[in-house]
Amino acid sequence: MSMDKTMDLAGPGIGNYSELEKILPDDYKPLLNPRETQEAITAVKEYIEDGLCEELNLIRVTVPLIVDVNSGVNDYLDRDGSRTPIQFHISNDRGKNPIDAQVVQAATKWKRVALKQFGFDIGEGLYTDMHAVRKDYFLDHDHSCYVDQWDWEQVITDKDRSLAYLKQTVQKIWKVLKGAEQFIQAEFPALKTSKYPDLPEQLRFLHAEEILEMFPDLPRKLRETEIVQKYPAIFIYGIGWTLADGYPHEMRAPDYDDWVTPTVSESGKPMHGLNGDILVWNPVTRRRHELTSMGIRVNAETLRQQLEITGQLEFLELPYHQAIINNELPLAIGGGIGQSRTYQLLLKKAHLGEVSVTVWPQILKDMCAKKNIHVLE
């Protein structure tokens, strides 16, 4: 049966609490108590940060929580305007030298500027302990208005702007995440249980077009749900380009990831896009679970192409976009790995609120409590 494919091209989340109540597990029992959970989070965080630095040649840098509106460096996450940042006016100097500021939604664009600011060479890069606010999310079991990510960025050459380099980088990240699972289970043996299988050793790489061919009538999230039951850890690449059914796999903003560059699939078919997401099957929630979004960044040519496709050429007037057009910023690859999402998965939690302190509506807290899921206050 054909379903509405426009319903989940942008904003994530399930959409209503009656649906969420059916989805939350009824047989849940946390494997770690709240204090053990906090100790495990600290240990996993340190392991992953050290691993990313080693595998991708990164150092930690300080990241902004707020940015100047006029800089153009805030992340709009999609291209349909459905997720807008929090904005506020700083009167400053009795209104004589004011600033209009926004809370970041992600540090995607800022990081590329930072590569230049901190003088990184080819093959070097940065990671940040990024905190953001995304006010337009529906608050469910794995979406929160408060977002914490390991945002990272690395300088590359023009030759590295390829599917091969993207895949090689994804494999390094997967090595760190898989290693973190083994590490934390050794530290907290209760996490090793026959009830929940471990992550696979290897990722499966699939282009969004290939997944569409397998499930032509399903919208994106249902396609992802189906494919991760077949392959419990996948990297879906080519996200943003319009597929054979007339829709992109998901809306992607036009000014960070490159989703127009032509590529060729392993089966020899012409494809597009040098970006993608790592998704896994979460055995606790019994749903798709996105861990990271990443990609090779636009260059001057592909930025202009993507802005033209999305009807946003006016962005070219902004300082960030001018810097790319004028080749003033380094070529780069980068992404964001969800911290709380990763903790939720590795610590076998049913809800993001068990590892992250943020705001939740009372209806959700009550629903969770009835199912033995206790979100942090």
CORHUFEN-V464004 format. One record per pair of residues at least 6 apart in sequence whose ideal C-beta (glycine too) atoms are under 6 Angstrom apart, sorted by sequence separation. I is the first residue (numbers start at 1). J is the second residue. D is the distance in whole Angstrom. If there is no record, write none. Layout:
# CORHUFEN-V464004
((I J D) (I J D))
This chain:
# CORHUFEN-V464004
((14 20 5) (52 58 6) (67 73 5) (77 83 5) (92 98 5) (137 143 5) (185 191 5) (242 248 5) (265 271 5) (307 313 5) (315 321 5) (323 329 5) (349 355 6) (67 74 5) (91 98 5) (92 99 6) (185 192 4) (252 259 6) (282 289 4) (353 360 6) (368 375 6) (32 40 6) (137 145 6) (215 223 4) (240 248 5) (263 271 5) (307 315 6) (344 352 5) (90 99 4) (279 288 6) (280 289 5) (135 145 6) (239 249 5) (262 272 6) (365 375 6) (74 85 5) (89 100 6) (90 101 6) (134 145 6) (215 226 5) (239 250 5) (279 290 5) (344 355 5) (133 145 6) (211 223 5) (240 252 3) (260 272 6) (340 352 5) (343 355 4) (88 101 6) (134 147 6) (239 252 6) (261 274 5) (277 290 6) (278 291 5) (259 273 4) (278 292 5) (87 102 5) (132 147 4) (340 355 5) (360 375 6) (211 227 5) (258 274 5) (259 275 6) (277 293 5) (340 356 4) (85 102 4) (86 103 4) (131 148 5) (351 368 6) (85 103 6) (181 199 5) (241 259 5) (257 275 4) (130 149 5) (240 259 3) (357 376 5) (85 105 5) (275 295 3) (107 128 6) (130 151 4) (178 199 6) (274 295 6) (303 324 5) (274 296 4) (351 373 5) (353 375 3) (107 130 5) (127 150 5) (128 151 5) (350 373 5) (353 376 6) (300 324 6) (351 375 6) (127 152 4) (300 325 5) (106 132 6) (105 132 5) (126 153 6) (204 231 4) (300 327 6) (74 102 5) (77 105 6) (104 132 5) (125 153 5) (206 234 6) (208 236 6) (105 134 5) (125 154 3) (174 203 5) (220 249 6) (74 104 6) (75 105 5) (103 133 5) (203 233 5) (204 234 5) (205 235 5) (206 236 6) (207 237 6) (208 238 5) (220 250 6) (69 100 4) (75 106 4) (124 155 6) (207 238 5) (208 239 6) (212 243 5) (241 272 4) (200 232 5) (203 235 5) (241 273 5) (69 102 6) (75 108 5) (122 155 5) (200 233 5) (238 271 5) (199 233 6) (209 243 5) (238 272 6) (66 101 5) (67 102 6) (120 155 5) (122 157 6) (238 273 3) (297 332 5) (73 109 4) (239 275 6) (66 103 6) (67 104 6) (73 110 5) (239 276 6) (296 333 5) (115 153 6) (257 295 3) (258 296 5) (237 276 3) (111 151 6) (115 155 5) (236 276 5) (258 298 5) (112 153 6) (208 249 4) (235 276 5) (236 277 5) (256 297 6) (294 335 2) (111 153 4) (260 302 5) (293 335 6) (235 278 5) (292 335 6) (293 336 6) (63 107 5) (107 151 4) (258 302 5) (234 279 6) (260 305 5) (292 337 4) (260 306 6) (86 133 6) (233 280 5) (86 135 6) (232 281 4) (291 341 6) (228 279 6) (291 342 6) (254 306 4) (83 136 4) (228 281 4) (254 307 5) (224 279 6) (254 310 5) (289 345 6) (207 265 5) (254 312 6) (228 288 5) (209 271 6) (225 288 5) (207 271 5) (224 288 5) (284 348 5) (61 126 5) (63 128 4) (170 235 5) (57 123 6) (284 350 5) (57 124 5) (58 125 5) (60 127 6) (61 128 6) (63 130 5) (10 78 4) (58 126 6) (58 127 5) (10 80 5) (11 82 5) (10 82 5) (52 127 6) (197 283 6) (196 283 4) (58 152 6) (56 154 6) (163 263 5) (166 274 6) (55 172 4) (20 140 5) (55 176 6) (15 138 6) (13 137 6) (52 176 6) (13 138 3) (51 176 4) (14 140 5) (13 140 5) (48 176 6) (13 143 5) (166 296 6) (12 143 6) (48 180 5) (47 180 5) (161 296 5) (44 180 6) (47 183 5) (44 184 5) (40 184 6) (43 187 6) (141 285 6) (109 256 6) (40 188 5) (108 256 5) (196 348 6) (31 190 5) (31 191 6) (184 346 6) (169 333 6) (181 346 5) (80 251 6) (79 251 5) (78 251 4) (79 253 6) (79 254 6) (155 330 5) (156 331 5) (76 253 5) (155 332 6) (156 333 5) (153 332 5) (154 333 5) (153 334 4) (152 334 6) (151 336 5) (149 336 4) (150 337 4) (149 338 6) (148 339 4) (148 340 6) (144 352 5) (141 351 5) (142 352 5) (8 219 5) (109 320 5) (7 219 6) (8 220 5) (146 358 4) (8 221 5) (116 329 6) (5 219 5) (144 358 5) (2 217 5) (115 330 5) (3 219 5) (112 329 5) (112 332 5) (139 360 6) (111 334 6) (106 336 6) (79 310 5) (9 250 6) (10 251 5) (5 247 5) (9 251 5) (72 318 3) (72 319 6) (73 320 5) (71 319 6) (72 320 4) (41 343 5) (44 346 6) (40 347 6) (31 348 5) (28 350 5) (25 350 6) (28 371 6) (28 372 5) (28 373 6) (17 363 5) (21 367 5) (24 371 5))
